[in-house]
Amino acid sequence: MGERTVDLRTILDGLRVPVVGAPMAGAAGGRLAAAITAAGGLGLIGVGNVATVEQVREQCGLARAAGQRVGIGLMCWSLPQNPALLDAALEAEPVVVSLSFGDPRPYLEKVHDAGAAVVAQVGTRTEALDALDAGVDGLVVRGSEGGGHGRGVVSTLPLLQQVLDLTDRPVLVGGGVATARGLAAVLAAGASAAWVGTPFAASAESIFRPELKEAVIAADTDQTVYTRAFDIAQRFDWPEIYGGRALANAFSDRWAQRTDALAEAVTDEMTETIKQARVDADLSMAPVYAGESAGLVDRARTAAEVLADFEPFREHLRAAQRWLD
Ligand SMILES: Cc1cc2nc3c(=O)[nH]c(=O)nc-3n(C[C@H](O)[C@H](O)[C@H](O)COP(=O)(O)O)c2cc1C
């Protein structure tokens, strides 16, 4: 195994606010990642299954131009289709690389050799054990309430309690952590940092179109849906165990509970309609990936304001200290 120049625990303990900006394809580019780091957290750039090397270089260039260290998140299941994405990501000298949604083993040594720490998002106890066995430096417990893709089977708090008892390696926690109260809760449980997506997707520096940000801000906690319908319609070959949590809309109302029928019914025209809806920001048809915490995001903020709103976590931890007296 290669030499690591960075230690994950040292990085996380060194953050002013223990918040990592989750990698989010289509939302977290270099500008957002750099803004999160500049404000005292650590931002990750999201590299999706349809990303190009040029896009990765462009986004990493934005973070570099801002003079901020960042991390990068890749999708293991789609890397064999375009292995050059990993090389392009490593050229940017990320401090942390997330190898999620698939087996990290083929890529671990290369990432370590490049001097980055590796984390993997896990959605079940079995996935956690497997990632630990593979040799990741830390785990991201990612509950089913989280936005975007992931497992839809276990929610954040039960999974967190289970996984914290499995390992001494740093455990980050994603899925529904969106306020100072939530951050205090997971830190008190033993997590090293929160892994926050949805609130940053709606922030000023996110690549999300303005209409999408407004939709996340307007949504309540009960207005998202976990489904494979959008991927089936776009003919993305995500492994079946990964769905995505998005804002419910007319398309998901029709198909989310009928994905087998959708797989039969999908046509080129439907695929084109959904892809065009994304281009046009037609919110009745396009997926707007966001988690239940969309209901906790109620105004337009910069990434620095999102970080600042997490800061009172210290007061909540102090309040809980009364149980020690
Ligand atoms: C818009 C959006 C895009 C996402 N894209 C990715 C991605 O490209 N790679 C990844 O590992 N996770 C991705 N995720 C999942 C996040 O890493 C994280 O698990 C999730 O946002 C945490 O839950 P939260 O949204 O409740 O904060 C995405 C999430 C959102 C909301």
The ligand as a Tripos MOL2 file, in Angstrom:
@<TRIPOS>MOLECULE
LIG
   31    33     1     0     0
SMALL
NO_CHARGES

@<TRIPOS>ATOM
      1 C1        -27.6100   16.9820   -5.6680 C.3       1 LIG1
      2 C2        -26.8440   15.8320   -5.0830 C.ar      1 LIG1
      3 C3        -25.8830   15.1840   -5.8550 C.ar      1 LIG1
      4 C4        -25.1320   14.1450   -5.3070 C.ar      1 LIG1
      5 N1        -24.1390   13.5710   -6.0530 N.ar      1 LIG1
      6 C5        -23.2780   12.6990   -5.4630 C.ar      1 LIG1
      7 C6        -22.1060   12.2880   -6.1460 C.ar      1 LIG1
      8 O1        -21.8270   12.7020   -7.2710 O.2       1 LIG1
      9 N2        -21.2700   11.4190   -5.5180 N.ar      1 LIG1
     10 C7        -21.5080   10.9730   -4.2440 C.ar      1 LIG1
     11 O2        -20.6980   10.2200   -3.7260 O.2       1 LIG1
     12 N3        -22.6180   11.3490   -3.5820 N.ar      1 LIG1
     13 C8        -23.4970   12.2210   -4.1570 C.ar      1 LIG1
     14 N4        -24.5920   12.6690   -3.4410 N.ar      1 LIG1
     15 C9        -24.8440   12.1370   -2.0980 C.3       1 LIG1
     16 C10       -24.0340   12.9270   -1.0480 C.3       1 LIG1
     17 O3        -22.6810   12.5290   -1.1060 O.3       1 LIG1
     18 C11       -24.5140   12.6730    0.3880 C.3       1 LIG1
     19 O4        -24.5790   11.3070    0.6380 O.3       1 LIG1
     20 C12       -25.8590   13.2710    0.7400 C.3       1 LIG1
     21 O5        -26.0820   14.5130    0.1140 O.3       1 LIG1
     22 C13       -25.9470   13.4540    2.2510 C.3       1 LIG1
     23 O6        -27.2550   13.6720    2.6750 O.3       1 LIG1
     24 P1        -27.9850   15.1040    2.7080 P.3       1 LIG1
     25 O7        -28.3060   15.4280    1.3070 O.co2     1 LIG1
     26 O8        -29.1650   14.8320    3.5640 O.co2     1 LIG1
     27 O9        -27.0330   16.1030    3.3180 O.co2     1 LIG1
     28 C14       -25.3710   13.7090   -3.9680 C.ar      1 LIG1
     29 C15       -26.3480   14.3660   -3.2110 C.ar      1 LIG1
     30 C16       -27.0790   15.4170   -3.7500 C.ar      1 LIG1
     31 C17       -28.0930   16.1140   -2.8770 C.3       1 LIG1
@<TRIPOS>BOND
     1     1     2 1
     2     2     3 ar
     3     2    30 ar
     4     3     4 ar
     5     4     5 ar
     6     4    28 ar
     7     5     6 ar
     8     6     7 ar
     9     6    13 1
    10     7     8 2
    11     7     9 ar
    12     9    10 ar
    13    10    11 2
    14    10    12 ar
    15    12    13 ar
    16    13    14 ar
    17    14    15 1
    18    14    28 ar
    19    15    16 1
    20    16    17 1
    21    16    18 1
    22    18    19 1
    23    18    20 1
    24    20    21 1
    25    20    22 1
    26    22    23 1
    27    23    24 1
    28    24    25 2
    29    24    26 1
    30    24    27 1
    31    28    29 ar
    32    29    30 ar
    33    30    31 1
@<TRIPOS>SUBSTRUCTURE
     1 LIG1         1 GROUP 0 **** ****
